[in-house]
Every structure is written in structure tokens, then in C-alpha cells.
Amino acid sequence: MKSYKYIALSLFLAAFALSSCSDFLDTEPDQRVDIDTEDKVTKLLVSAYPTANYALLTEFSSDNIIDNNAPHQEAGPDKKGGTFYYNRPSYSRIDDEIFAFEPAKSGNQQDSPSYVWGGFYESIATANLTLQAIDEIVAKNGGVMSDKLKSARAEALLIRAYSHFILVNVFSQAYKDAEASKYDIGVPYVTKPEDKVHVTYDRGNVADVYEKIQADLEEGLKDINDNNYEMPKYHFNVNAAHAFAARFYLYKREYDKVIEHANAVLGTDPSILPDKLMKLSVFESCVTSTDYVNKWIDPEDNNNLMLISTMSTFQRHLRGYRYAWNGKALDETVYHTAMGSGYTWWLWYVNPYCYASGFLFYSGNSDYGYFPMKVGESFEYTDKVAGIGYAHIIRREFTATSLLLDRAEAKLLSKTNRDIDGAIADIIAYDNSRQSFAAADKATYTANNTLNPLTRDIIEKHYKDVKNPNCFADWNFTQNMSGSFVVPQDVVIYMNAVNDLRRFETVMEGTRFFDLKRYGIEYSHFIGPNNEENKLVWNDPRRAIEVPQEALSAGLESSYTKLEKQPDNSELKMSTEKKVYSN
């Protein structure tokens, strides 16, 4: 762990015991670095991005994972095997706890709540140190801020906003609206470096956290540019900043702003859109799993707007263990068994996109489940002879294809600029990108008319049938989240399409959990050979993952805490609901 002048990682936030903190604060060893030049500031920002990966926590908490040890049917359209279950071990005890919607108490290893909490707050601490260093440099320069420092300040603000955005969506309830979210506990919003070991933090509320994220986001957008780094895709470049803004405003349901920021990246000319999206032709030369991984995370690919290198063993948890992308979850994301053949492909079990791109890999026995190479692991050896090192997963944090679906949703739900035709055009553009095969693959998949272009008629026919597991006859359940969250009946079919396609597009990336929360979709996990149902209703406190046990022991409030208004409406109080599972 790097140490810099003026920074101490707080036990309370980082959730790690720092037994030598007092010595650290009382001395100024020679190896600590003064951040006093523009170059040092930009180098510091390289280490400000979170190395923790939230995908395991949120995927295991979503409907994309099943328990292989619970009775289930095999995935796919040909269910000859009937109902069966396995006796597979879990990769770790934390997997059992997360899948059961329980607080994780079994460790603080990679991919645990402790690791995610500490990793993102460490990112915030580094961003804050950067902002402080910039202020000091500017003060020495008589108040003059160079363009390079303006860009660095903007990047630090965006990192701080992004890290708090992930934390509040993992460890708090979803944003409802400006009033209702005042009564959902937030996460500490930290805006300055800490120079004390023990600091009392207030988790505040979700509405307040969102206001602070928005302030940092909008301030950062003013001065962000792509000039400070040779590899802008590993930083908050201009396109990534707009993509983040679009996602933030989508969750906040300010749809016109979603469209504005998405247009800044994707443009409004349909003829240029295909060049911004993923092209499956890049996978033509792939042979090994590593080949596929490298193509997915290629920084030269126009589809990849921002990449983040994380320390994670997430993929290993999916390879032949108890919890897997399998059975019903695999059907609902890939096979769509309830609908039979796909809506633009025939004679293939799954969309040929999956075959061409390495989307369906397995290790050992495919009966135990699959994983996509977009979350493939890269291993960094520190000692090749001993076979030890670090497992990395490069997150495609923002992509043009995901942004396109965000824009489609915003076009459907905007109250002032509703554009159903535009949303349909975006949905069709998305599916066109899934047919951008190399010539040889295209010939294979289009033989005998087995692959056809998506049309409005096909969308309307396919997504009006509520047998599709990602479709609903109406979306009135969103009004549980907020009375203002209205999905008009005339866009229900197209919202079904967006929900279905986004679940497919983002599978194993971790954001499906955020969609389930913000929509108020209810779902269940079935556990063990007795098939015990564990259901999450829309207002279940467990939709917020519990903060690490270390943070609770240090005095931080539980994620299950509900803020309540006093009878005289004068202040808020806290009540902790450990078990509230009512409808």
C-alpha cells in the first residue's frame, strides 16, 4: 500500500486494522512523497482508481446466479435431463452468505464486502489527496491553475463521485426520489484527506449522497479532457465522463440529461453509430480463452469507453462450484427457453453472438454453469517458478453498447421528450451490433435464413409475450419505488426489450443488481436440496448489502437502518430493522 504525505487510511472507512497508525501519524519518514508538482499529481491519479471489483457481490445478490445444489432444470431448450441437483462445494464461505442475502462475516479477502468497501474508500482518499495537493500548488502559484491541473482536478472529482456512486448503490437502497430517499441510509461522503486515526462519520441518507455525487460530477465534467494520459481509456476520459453522467441520471430518473450525455458520446446521426459499437469481427482470429479476454478489454475498441484494472478472483467462483450462471438464470439471460427460438435467429440454441465472442465458456463440466470471457482473468506472476502472483479482472466499466440501452430507456420514459421511435432505433442498432460478424461467421449464421435483422414488428411480437421471463404485462411495480416512477402502458413492450437486452449485455458485470433495485423487481434465491425460497421483495432491507463487520464494530450504522421522521417532523432518527421481509 502506497503512503503519501498528509494521508492516513482510516480504520473506520478502509475497514482494515492499522496497528501502526499512531507511529505513522507521528513521524514523517523519508520515503513519503510530497505531491507538489503537476507531474506528481497526474501520477498519483493513476493509483486513484479502485482496484476492488464489486461484481461478485452484486451478481451473487442478483437473479443471474443459481445454487447448483438446489433442484433445477438444465439450461437450454432441450430439457431432457429433468430436475436434478448437485453436491458442489462453494468457492468460499462468503459466497454462501452473499447468496443467502446475509451479512458477510467470514473474511475480508478479495471480492468481499470488506475489500470492496475498503478499496473504494481508498480510491476516494487518493482522489481527495490529489485535490488537496492541487489546491496547495495553485496557492503557491498565486491562484493560477494550469490546464493540466484543471484536467487533473476534474478527473479527481469524477473518481470521487464514481466511487461514492458504486458504494451507495451496493451498500444502500436504490434511489427512489428526492423525498423518499431521505429516509434510506446512505454512505459516508468523504471530501477531504484524513489525518486522524479515528474519525466519526455519518452515513447520511441516499438523497444527500446523490446530491453530492451530482455536484462532483457536474464540476468534473466542466474541465475533463483526454490530454493528460497516453492511455485515456484507463481514466475518466471525456466519453467515459459522459457515460457515467448518463448512468447517474438514469438512476436518478432525469431522462433528458441521460439523452444529452449519451448523445455527447454516441451522436445523433444513425450512420455513424455502428462504428461506435462492438464489432464481433474482432473475435475471428481468437483461439484461446486469453485471446477472447484480450479482445473484450482492448482499449483500442471504440465500444470500450473506460477500463478499470481490479484485483479479483470472481471468475474462479463460477468455474464448477456451487453458485453458478446456470439453470433458470442462464435460460433467462441467454436461452430464453420460454420463447423457443430467438426472435432474430433460428436453428441455434442461443444467439450466435455468444458463440462468436466467447460469451459461453465453462471449466470442467458445462452442466455446472458458464462464464463469459469479458470477465476473464489475467494473471500477473510475481514468481513464475512458485506459480504465485495476482489475479486481475479488467472491468469494462463503461461501454457504448450499454450506454445505447441507457439512452433507449431514457427516450421511453422522458416526460418532455418521449421518443418511442428513437428508442426502437436504438434497440435495433444494439441488435445490429450483435450481428457484426466476420464474413465467414456471417455466412454460417445466415445460412438457410437462420439470422435476420431486427425490426419493429419483431420487437413488438416478441416482447408483448409475458412468458418471456424478462417481460411484464405492466411496469406498475416501479411506483412502489416512487409515485413519480411511471412506465406508461404504451412503452411497456419496449421497456421489456430494454430490460431483457440490458440483462443480457451486462451479465456478470455486476450492474443487474442495481437494475433490480432501482426498478423494484422482486425475485428469489432457492437454496439447497430442500429448495428453500429466499425472496427479496421491493422494500426488503437486504437489498442493501451489509457493510463490513469491521465497520460495524467501529460504530458505523448498519445498512438495514431506516431513517424515520419524528412526530414533530423536526429531525430524523434511526431504527435498525434486522429482519423485515413484508410485502
C-alpha positions in Angstrom: 0.0 0.0 0.0 1.5 3.3 -1.0 1.7 6.1 1.6 1.8 9.8 0.8 2.2 12.9 2.8 -1.0 14.1 4.6 -2.8 10.8 4.2 -3.8 8.1 6.7 -6.3 5.4 5.8 -8.9 5.4 8.5 -9.8 2.2 10.2 -13.4 3.4 10.1 -13.5 3.7 6.3 -11.0 1.3 5.0 -12.2 -1.4 7.4 -8.7 -2.7 8.0 -6.9 -2.7 11.3 -3.9 -0.4 11.1 -2.0 -1.2 14.3 0.9 1.2 13.4 -1.3 4.2 12.7 -0.1 6.3 15.6 3.5 5.8 14.6 2.5 6.6 11.0 1.0 9.9 12.0 3.7 10.9 14.5 6.6 10.5 12.1 7.4 11.7 8.6 9.7 9.0 7.1 11.9 9.9 4.2 10.2 7.6 1.7 6.9 9.5 1.8 6.3 11.7 -1.2 5.3 15.4 -1.4 2.8 15.8 -4.1 4.0 19.2 -5.1 4.2 19.2 -9.0 1.8 18.7 -11.8 3.5 15.5 -12.9 3.3 14.1 -9.4 -0.4 14.9 -9.3 -1.1 13.1 -12.6 0.9 10.1 -11.5 -1.0 10.0 -8.2 -4.3 9.9 -10.1 -3.1 6.7 -11.9 -3.4 5.0 -8.5 -6.7 6.6 -7.6 -8.9 4.2 -9.4 -10.4 1.5 -7.3 -8.8 -1.9 -7.6 -11.7 -3.7 -5.9 -14.3 -5.4 -8.0 -18.0 -5.3 -6.9 -19.2 -7.9 -9.5 -19.2 -10.9 -7.2 -21.1 -9.2 -4.5 -23.8 -7.8 -6.8 -24.1 -10.8 -9.2 -24.4 -13.2 -6.3 -27.1 -10.9 -4.9 -29.0 -10.7 -8.2 -31.1 -13.1 -10.3 -28.2 -14.1 -12.6 -26.8 -16.8 -10.2 -28.4 -20.0 -9.0 -27.5 -22.6 -6.4 -26.4 -25.7 -8.3 -27.2 -27.7 -5.2 -30.9 -26.7 -5.3 -33.2 -28.7 -7.6 -33.2 -27.1 -11.0 -33.6 -27.9 -14.7 -30.7 -27.8 -17.0 -30.5 -24.7 -19.2 -31.4 -24.7 -22.8 -34.3 -25.6 -25.0 -33.8 -29.3 -24.8 -34.5 -30.2 -21.1 -34.2 -34.0 -21.3 -32.4 -34.2 -18.0 -35.4 -33.2 -15.9 -34.9 -31.8 -12.5 -31.7 -32.6 -10.6 -29.2 -31.1 -8.2 -25.5 -31.4 -7.4 -23.4 -31.6 -4.3 -20.9 -29.0 -5.2 -18.7 -27.1 -2.7 -18.8 -23.3 -2.7 -15.6 -21.5 -3.5 -15.7 -19.7 -0.2 -18.0 -19.3 2.8 -18.6 -15.7 1.8 -20.3 -17.0 -1.3 -22.8 -18.8 0.9 -23.5 -15.7 2.9 -24.0 -13.3 0.0 -26.2 -15.7 -2.0 -28.4 -16.1 1.1 -28.7 -12.3 1.5 -26.8 -12.5 4.8 -24.1 -10.2 6.2 -20.7 -11.5 5.2 -18.8 -12.4 8.3 -16.3 -14.9 7.1 -13.4 -12.8 5.9 -12.1 -9.7 4.1 -10.5 -11.4 1.1 -10.7 -10.2 -2.5 -14.3 -9.6 -3.7 -15.7 -9.5 -0.1 -17.7 -6.6 1.2 -14.7 -5.6 3.3 -12.5 -5.5 0.2 -15.0 -3.5 -1.9 -15.7 -1.1 1.0 -12.0 -0.5 1.7 -11.0 -0.4 -1.9 -13.5 2.2 -3.0 -12.8 4.4 0.1 -9.1 4.1 -0.6 -9.8 5.4 -4.1 -11.7 8.3 -2.6 -8.9 9.0 -0.2 -6.4 9.2 -3.0 -8.7 11.5 -5.0 -9.1 13.8 -2.0 -5.3 13.8 -1.5 -5.0 14.8 -5.2 -7.5 17.7 -4.8 -5.7 18.9 -1.7 -2.3 18.8 -3.5 -3.8 20.8 -6.4 -5.1 23.4 -4.1 -1.7 23.8 -2.5 0.1 24.0 -5.8 -2.3 26.6 -7.0 -1.9 28.6 -3.8 1.9 28.6 -4.3 1.3 29.8 -7.9 -0.6 32.8 -6.8 -4.0 31.3 -7.5 -3.2 30.4 -11.1 -4.4 26.9 -12.2 -2.8 25.4 -15.4 -4.9 23.5 -17.9 -3.2 20.3 -16.8 -4.2 20.8 -13.2 -7.7 21.7 -14.2 -8.0 18.4 -16.0 -6.5 16.6 -13.1 -8.9 18.2 -10.7 -11.8 17.3 -12.9 -10.6 13.6 -13.0 -10.2 13.5 -9.2 -13.7 14.8 -8.8 -15.1 12.3 -11.2 -13.3 9.5 -9.4 -14.7 10.6 -6.1 -18.2 10.9 -7.5 -17.9 7.5 -9.2 -16.6 5.7 -6.1 -19.4 7.0 -3.9 -21.9 6.1 -6.6 -20.8 2.5 -6.5 -20.7 2.4 -2.7 -24.2 3.9 -2.3 -25.7 1.5 -4.9 -24.0 -1.5 -3.2 -24.4 -0.7 0.5 -27.7 1.4 0.4 -31.1 1.1 -1.0 -31.7 2.3 -4.6 -32.5 6.0 -5.2 -36.3 6.5 -5.0 -36.8 10.3 -5.3 -35.6 13.4 -3.5 -38.1 13.0 -0.6 -38.4 9.2 -0.1 -34.6 8.7 -0.3 -34.1 11.0 2.7 -35.3 8.0 4.8 -32.8 5.5 3.3 -29.4 5.4 5.0 -26.6 6.4 2.7 -22.8 6.0 2.9 -20.3 8.5 4.3 -19.4 11.1 1.7 -15.8 11.9 2.3 -14.4 15.1 0.8 -11.0 15.6 2.4 -7.9 13.6 3.3 -7.9 12.2 6.9 -5.1 13.0 9.3 -6.6 11.2 12.3 -6.9 7.6 13.1 -10.4 7.6 14.5 -13.0 9.8 12.8 -16.7 9.8 13.3 -18.6 9.5 10.1 -22.3 10.0 9.4 -23.8 7.8 6.7 -26.3 10.5 5.9 -29.1 9.5 3.5 -29.3 8.4 -0.1 -30.8 11.6 -1.3 -28.0 13.6 0.3 -25.3 11.3 -1.2 -26.9 11.6 -4.7 -26.8 15.4 -4.4 -23.1 15.3 -3.5 -22.3 12.9 -6.3 -24.1 15.2 -8.7 -22.2 18.3 -7.5 -18.8 16.5 -8.0 -19.9 15.0 -11.4 -21.1 18.3 -12.8 -18.0 20.1 -11.6 -15.7 17.4 -13.1 -17.5 17.5 -16.4 -16.6 21.1 -16.9 -12.8 20.6 -17.3 -12.3 16.9 -18.2 -10.3 16.2 -21.3 -8.1 13.5 -22.8 -4.8 15.3 -22.8 -3.1 14.2 -19.6 -2.5 10.5 -20.4 -1.2 8.2 -23.2 -3.9 5.6 -22.3 -7.1 7.6 -21.8 -9.3 4.5 -21.7 -7.9 3.7 -18.3 -9.0 7.1 -17.0 -12.1 9.3 -16.9 -11.7 10.5 -20.5 -14.4 12.7 -21.9 -16.6 9.9 -23.3 -16.4 7.9 -20.1 -17.4 11.0 -18.1 -20.5 11.5 -20.2 -21.3 7.8 -19.9 -21.0 8.0 -16.1 -23.3 11.0 -16.1 -25.8 9.2 -18.3 -25.9 6.3 -15.9 -26.2 8.5 -12.8 -29.1 10.5 -14.3 -30.8 7.3 -15.4 -30.7 6.0 -11.8 -31.9 9.5 -10.7 -34.6 9.4 -13.4 -33.7 12.7 -15.0 -34.1 11.3 -18.5 -33.5 14.4 -20.6 -30.0 14.6 -19.1 -29.4 10.9 -19.9 -30.2 11.6 -23.5 -28.0 14.7 -23.5 -24.9 12.9 -22.2 -25.5 9.8 -24.2 -25.7 11.9 -27.4 -22.4 13.5 -26.5 -20.8 10.1 -26.9 -23.0 8.3 -29.5 -24.0 11.3 -31.6 -27.4 11.7 -33.2 -26.5 10.5 -36.7 -27.5 6.8 -37.1 -25.0 6.4 -39.9 -22.0 6.8 -37.5 -23.4 4.8 -34.7 -22.2 1.3 -35.9 -18.6 2.4 -35.7 -19.0 3.3 -32.0 -20.4 -0.1 -31.0 -18.9 -3.5 -30.6 -17.9 -5.4 -33.7 -17.9 -9.2 -33.5 -15.5 -9.4 -36.4 -12.6 -8.7 -33.9 -13.1 -12.2 -32.5 -12.4 -14.0 -35.8 -8.8 -14.8 -35.0 -9.4 -15.9 -31.4 -8.3 -19.4 -30.5 -7.6 -19.5 -26.7 -9.5 -18.0 -23.8 -6.8 -15.4 -23.4 -7.4 -14.3 -27.0 -11.0 -13.7 -26.2 -10.2 -11.8 -23.0 -7.8 -9.5 -24.8 -10.3 -8.7 -27.5 -13.1 -7.9 -24.9 -10.8 -5.5 -23.0 -9.0 -4.0 -25.9 -8.5 -0.2 -25.2 -8.4 0.4 -29.0 -12.0 -0.9 -29.3 -14.4 2.1 -29.8 -17.0 0.3 -27.7 -14.8 0.4 -24.6 -15.2 3.8 -23.1 -13.4 3.2 -19.8 -11.4 0.2 -18.4 -10.5 -0.4 -14.7 -8.0 -2.9 -13.6 -9.2 -4.8 -10.5 -7.8 -7.4 -8.2 -10.4 -10.1 -8.3 -10.8 -13.9 -8.4 -14.5 -13.6 -9.4 -14.3 -15.8 -12.4 -12.9 -18.7 -10.3 -16.0 -18.7 -8.1 -18.1 -19.6 -11.2 -16.0 -22.4 -12.5 -17.6 -25.7 -11.3 -18.6 -24.5 -7.9 -21.9 -24.4 -6.0 -23.1 -21.0 -7.3 -23.2 -20.5 -11.0 -24.6 -18.8 -14.0 -26.7 -21.8 -14.8 -30.2 -23.3 -14.9 -33.0 -20.7 -14.8 -30.6 -17.8 -14.7 -28.8 -19.0 -17.8 -32.2 -19.5 -19.5 -33.4 -16.0 -18.7 -30.2 -14.3 -20.0 -29.2 -16.4 -22.9 -31.6 -19.2 -24.0 -35.0 -17.6 -23.4 -36.4 -21.1 -23.3 -40.0 -19.8 -22.7 -40.0 -18.3 -26.1 -38.4 -21.1 -28.0 -36.1 -19.9 -30.8 -34.8 -16.4 -30.6 -36.5 -13.5 -32.3 -33.9 -12.9 -35.0 -32.2 -16.3 -35.0 -33.4 -19.8 -35.7 -31.9 -23.3 -35.5 -29.4 -22.1 -32.9 -29.8 -22.7 -29.1 -28.5 -19.2 -28.3 -27.9 -16.0 -30.2 -24.8 -16.7 -32.4 -23.2 -13.7 -30.8 -22.5 -16.0 -27.8 -20.6 -18.5 -30.0 -18.6 -15.9 -31.9 -17.5 -13.8 -28.9 -16.5 -16.3 -26.3 -19.6 -15.4 -24.2 -20.2 -19.0 -23.1 -17.1 -20.7 -21.6 -17.0 -23.3 -19.0 -14.4 -25.1 -16.9 -14.6 -28.8 -16.2 -18.3 -29.7 -16.7 -20.6 -27.4 -18.5 -23.5 -28.8 -16.5 -22.2 -26.8 -13.6 -22.5 -23.5 -15.4 -20.8 -21.0 -17.7 -18.9 -17.7 -17.6 -18.2 -15.1 -20.3 -14.7 -14.2 -21.3 -15.5 -10.5 -20.9 -14.8 -11.1 -17.2 -11.9 -13.4 -17.9 -9.0 -13.3 -15.6 -5.5 -12.1 -16.3 -2.8 -13.4 -14.0 0.2 -11.3 -13.1 3.1 -13.5 -11.9 5.3 -12.3 -9.1 7.2 -15.6 -9.1 6.6 -17.8 -12.1 8.6 -20.7 -10.6 6.5 -20.8 -7.5 3.4 -20.0 -9.6 2.3 -17.1 -7.4 1.1 -13.7 -8.3 -2.1 -11.5 -8.6 -5.4 -12.3 -10.3 -6.7 -9.3 -12.3 -10.0 -8.7 -14.0 -10.2 -5.7 -16.3 -13.7 -4.2 -15.9 -15.3 -2.7 -18.9 -16.9 -0.1 -16.7 -18.5 2.0 -19.4 -19.2 0.8 -22.9 -21.1 2.3 -25.9 -23.4 -0.6 -26.1 -24.6 -0.3 -22.5 -24.9 3.5 -23.0 -27.1 2.9 -26.0 -29.5 0.9 -23.9 -29.5 3.6 -21.3 -30.4 6.1 -23.9 -33.2 3.9 -25.2 -34.7 3.7 -21.7 -34.5 7.4 -21.3 -36.2 8.0 -24.6 -39.1 5.8 -23.5 -39.5 7.4 -20.1 -38.8 11.1 -20.7 -41.9 13.1 -19.8 -40.9 16.0 -22.0 -39.1 14.4 -24.9 -40.6 10.9 -25.2 -39.3 9.3 -28.4 -40.6 5.8 -28.9 -39.4 5.7 -32.5 -35.9 6.8 -31.3 -35.8 4.1 -28.6 -36.8 1.4 -31.1 -34.0 2.7 -33.4 -31.5 2.3 -30.6 -32.7 -1.2 -29.8 -32.4 -2.2 -33.4 -28.9 -0.6 -33.5 -27.9 -2.6 -30.5 -29.0 -5.9 -32.1 -27.3 -5.0 -35.3 -24.1 -4.8 -33.3 -24.7 -8.4 -32.2 -24.7 -9.4 -35.9 -21.5 -7.7 -36.8 -19.7 -11.0 -37.6 -16.7 -11.6 -39.7 -17.5 -12.6 -43.2 -17.0 -16.3 -42.7 -19.1 -16.4 -39.5 -21.8 -14.3 -41.2 -22.1 -16.8 -43.9 -22.5 -19.6 -41.4 -25.1 -17.9 -39.3 -27.2 -16.6 -42.1 -27.4 -19.9 -44.0 -31.0 -21.0 -44.5 -32.2 -17.7 -43.2 -31.2 -18.5 -39.7 -30.3 -15.0 -38.8 -32.4 -12.0 -39.7 -32.3 -8.2 -38.9 -34.4 -7.0 -36.0 -37.5 -4.9 -36.9 -40.1 -3.0 -35.0 -42.6 -5.8 -35.8 -40.4 -8.5 -34.4 -39.8 -6.4 -31.2 -43.5 -5.9 -30.7 -44.3 -9.6 -31.3 -41.6 -10.9 -29.1 -41.8 -8.6 -26.1 -45.5 -8.5 -25.7 -45.5 -12.2 -24.6 -45.0 -12.1 -20.8 -43.9 -15.8 -20.9 -40.5 -14.2 -21.6 -39.0 -14.1 -18.1 -37.8 -10.6 -18.5 -41.2 -9.2 -19.7 -44.1 -7.8 -17.7 -47.7 -7.1 -18.6 -47.2 -3.7 -17.0 -44.5 -1.9 -15.0 -46.7 -0.6 -12.3 -44.4 -2.1 -9.7 -42.0 0.8 -10.2 -44.4 3.0 -8.4 -43.5 1.2 -5.2 -40.2 2.9 -5.5 -41.7 6.3 -6.2 -45.2 7.5 -7.2 -43.4 9.5 -9.9 -41.7 6.5 -11.4 -44.4 5.8 -14.1 -43.9 3.5 -17.1 -46.7 4.4 -19.5 -48.6 1.4 -20.9 -47.7 2.3 -24.5 -44.0 1.8 -23.8 -44.2 -1.4 -21.8 -43.3 -3.7 -24.7 -40.2 -1.6 -25.4 -39.2 -1.4 -21.7 -39.4 -5.2 -21.7 -37.0 -5.2 -24.6 -34.6 -2.9 -22.8 -34.8 -4.9 -19.6 -34.1 -8.1 -21.5 -31.3 -6.8 -23.6 -29.6 -5.0 -20.8 -29.7 -8.1 -18.6 -28.0 -10.0 -21.5 -25.5 -7.3 -22.2 -24.3 -6.7 -18.7 -24.4 -10.3 -17.3 -21.6 -11.0 -14.8 -20.6 -7.3 -14.8 -22.5 -6.6 -11.6 -25.0 -3.9 -12.7 -28.0 -6.2 -12.9 -28.4 -5.9 -9.2 -28.6 -2.2 -9.5 -31.4 -2.5 -12.1 -33.4 -4.9 -9.9 -33.1 -2.5 -7.0 -34.0 0.7 -8.9 -37.0 -0.9 -10.7 -38.2 -2.6 -7.6 -38.3 -6.0 -9.3 -38.9 -8.9 -6.8 -37.0 -12.1 -7.1 -36.0 -15.2 -5.1 -32.9 -17.4 -4.5 -33.6 -21.1 -4.0 -31.1 -22.7 -1.6 -30.0 -26.3 -1.0 -31.6 -29.7 -1.8 -34.8 -28.7 0.0 -35.2 -25.8 -2.4 -35.7 -23.2 0.3 -37.0 -20.0 -1.2 -35.4 -16.8 0.0 -37.3 -13.9 -1.6 -36.4 -10.2 -1.9 -39.5 -8.0 -2.0 -39.1 -4.5 -3.3 -38.7 -2.9 0.2 -36.6 -5.6 1.8 -33.7 -4.0 3.8 -31.4 -6.8 2.5 -31.4 -5.1 -0.9 -28.7 -3.0 0.6 -25.6 -5.2 1.2 -24.5 -5.0 4.8 -21.3 -3.0 5.4 -18.2 -4.9 6.6 -18.2 -6.3 10.2 -15.1 -4.2 10.9 -17.0 -1.0 10.1 -20.0 -2.1 12.2 -17.6 -2.8 15.1 -16.1 0.6 14.7 -19.6 2.2 15.2 -20.9 2.6 11.7 -24.6 2.2 11.3 -26.0 -1.0 9.7 -27.2 -0.9 6.1 -30.5 -2.2 7.4 -31.0 1.0 9.3 -34.1 3.0 8.3 -34.3 6.7 9.0 -37.6 7.8 10.4 -39.2 11.2 10.9 -40.0 12.2 14.4 -43.7 13.0 15.3 -42.9 16.7 15.2 -41.1 16.3 11.9 -38.2 18.1 13.4 -35.5 15.6 12.8 -34.6 12.1 11.6 -33.9 9.2 13.8 -32.6 5.7 13.1 -34.2 2.4 13.6 -32.4 -0.8 12.6 -34.6 -3.5 11.0 -32.7 -6.7 11.0 -35.5 -8.9 9.7 -38.2 -7.1 7.7 -39.5 -9.2 4.8 -43.0 -7.9 4.4 -44.7 -7.1 1.1 
